[in-house]
Amino acid sequence: MTKLVLAHTGQLDPADLTAAHQLLQEVFAGELTEQDWEHCLGGVHALLWEDAELVGHAALIQRRLLHNGRALRTGYLEGVGVRGAQRRRGHGAAMMAALERVARGAYELGALGSTEEAAPFYARRGWRPWQGPTSALTPTGVVRTEEEDGWIYVLPMSAALDLRGELTCDWRDGDAW
């Protein structure tokens, strides 16, 4: 039996958070840093269970993205992953649909950083690649993040967007995007 649970980080017990962390370690083949995991915390998690096994995780956290002179309240997706043996069964779509509903109700914009493998999945869901330059607002000022250009996807909602304009993310330790 498959069960999707939506809960804020503060509502999850330590065993659920440990299971999510371990799942993402597996999904990202050990490349998930502690900072990457930290970026998943403090928002709404979608946990997909098959019986007692966690098979999918995604988190929606709040960030501020700067665009056209405005700081946009953004629902940013982090830690989206499905265990390898359970992929291509609609699990990712179920988690995304649930978090997209939350994002539409709470934020002006949805955003995420994609991999090449995941980009077609997000595009089919209506997420659009950011075509303009990306930057991060760091403690030393705005710094271009050219390596992220083309890999940031947005889910347009109420904010007026120029997809070819500059998009700047707020500062955090680890990967900016």
C-alpha positions in Angstrom: 0.0 0.0 0.0 1.3 3.4 -1.0 0.8 6.4 1.3 1.9 10.0 0.8 2.5 12.1 3.9 2.8 15.9 3.9 4.3 17.3 7.1 6.5 20.2 8.2 10.0 19.3 9.4 8.9 20.1 13.0 6.1 17.5 12.8 8.3 14.7 11.7 9.8 12.3 14.2 13.5 11.7 14.2 13.1 8.2 12.7 11.3 9.7 9.7 13.9 12.4 9.2 16.7 9.7 9.4 14.9 7.6 6.8 14.6 10.6 4.5 18.2 11.4 4.9 19.3 7.9 4.2 17.0 7.6 1.2 18.5 10.8 -0.3 22.0 9.5 0.4 21.1 6.4 -1.6 19.3 8.3 -4.4 22.2 10.7 -4.8 24.8 8.0 -4.6 26.6 9.4 -1.6 27.0 12.9 -3.1 24.4 14.5 -0.7 26.4 16.7 1.6 25.3 17.7 5.1 24.6 21.2 3.7 22.4 19.7 1.0 20.4 17.9 3.7 20.3 21.0 5.8 18.7 22.8 2.8 15.8 20.3 2.9 14.8 21.2 6.5 12.4 23.9 7.7 9.7 23.4 5.2 7.0 20.9 4.1 8.2 17.4 3.3 6.4 15.0 1.0 7.2 11.4 2.2 6.1 8.5 0.0 5.8 5.2 1.8 5.2 1.7 0.4 4.1 -0.2 3.4 6.9 0.5 6.0 9.5 1.5 3.4 10.2 5.1 2.5 10.5 5.2 -1.3 10.3 8.9 -2.0 11.1 12.3 -0.5 10.8 16.0 -1.6 10.8 19.2 0.4 9.4 22.6 -0.2 11.2 25.4 1.7 10.8 29.2 1.6 13.5 31.3 -0.1 13.7 34.8 -1.5 14.7 35.2 -5.1 15.4 38.6 -6.5 14.0 39.5 -9.9 13.2 42.8 -11.6 13.9 44.8 -8.4 11.6 42.6 -6.2 12.3 39.9 -3.5 9.9 37.1 -4.5 8.5 34.8 -1.8 9.5 31.5 -3.4 8.7 27.9 -2.7 12.0 26.1 -3.5 12.1 22.4 -4.0 14.9 20.4 -2.4 15.8 16.8 -2.0 13.5 15.4 -4.6 14.2 11.7 -5.0 12.7 8.3 -5.5 14.4 5.0 -4.7 15.8 3.4 -7.9 13.6 0.3 -7.9 10.4 2.4 -7.5 11.0 4.9 -10.2 8.7 5.4 -13.2 5.7 4.4 -11.2 4.2 7.9 -10.6 5.8 8.5 -7.2 7.7 11.6 -8.2 4.7 13.0 -9.9 2.5 12.4 -6.7 5.0 14.2 -4.5 5.4 17.0 -6.9 1.7 17.5 -7.3 1.2 17.7 -3.6 4.0 20.2 -3.1 3.0 22.3 -6.1 -0.5 22.7 -4.5 1.2 24.0 -1.4 3.5 26.3 -3.4 0.5 27.8 -5.3 -1.3 28.5 -2.1 1.7 30.1 -0.3 4.2 31.5 -2.7 4.6 33.9 -5.6 6.9 31.6 -7.5 8.2 28.0 -7.4 11.8 27.2 -8.2 14.3 24.4 -8.2 17.7 23.4 -9.4 17.6 20.5 -11.8 19.9 17.8 -13.1 20.1 16.9 -16.8 18.3 13.6 -16.0 15.4 15.3 -14.2 14.9 18.3 -16.5 12.4 16.6 -18.8 10.3 15.4 -15.8 10.0 19.0 -14.5 9.3 20.4 -18.0 6.4 18.0 -18.5 5.0 19.3 -15.2 5.0 22.9 -16.5 8.3 24.0 -14.9 10.2 26.3 -17.2 13.9 26.7 -17.5 15.3 30.1 -16.5 16.9 31.5 -19.6 18.7 34.5 -18.1 21.7 34.8 -15.9 21.7 33.5 -12.4 23.5 34.9 -9.4 23.7 34.6 -5.6 23.5 37.4 -3.1 26.5 36.5 -0.9 28.0 38.2 2.1 30.5 39.9 -0.3 27.8 41.0 -2.8 26.1 39.6 -5.9 28.1 36.8 -7.5 27.3 35.2 -10.8 26.6 31.5 -10.8 27.2 30.7 -14.4 27.4 26.9 -13.7 23.7 27.1 -12.7 22.6 28.8 -15.9 20.1 26.7 -17.7 19.5 24.4 -14.7 17.2 26.5 -12.6 13.6 25.9 -13.3 10.6 28.0 -12.2 6.9 27.4 -11.8 5.3 30.7 -12.7 2.5 31.7 -10.4 1.5 35.2 -9.4 4.9 37.0 -9.9 5.5 38.8 -13.2 8.6 37.2 -14.7 11.0 37.9 -17.5 12.6 34.4 -18.0 15.5 36.1 -19.8 16.2 38.5 -17.0 18.5 38.1 -14.1 17.5 35.8 -11.2 19.4 36.0 -7.9 19.0 33.7 -4.9 19.4 34.4 -1.3 22.6 33.3 0.5 23.1 30.0 2.3 26.0 27.8 3.1 26.9 25.1 0.5 25.4 25.2 -2.9 23.7 28.5 -3.5 21.0 27.0 -5.7 
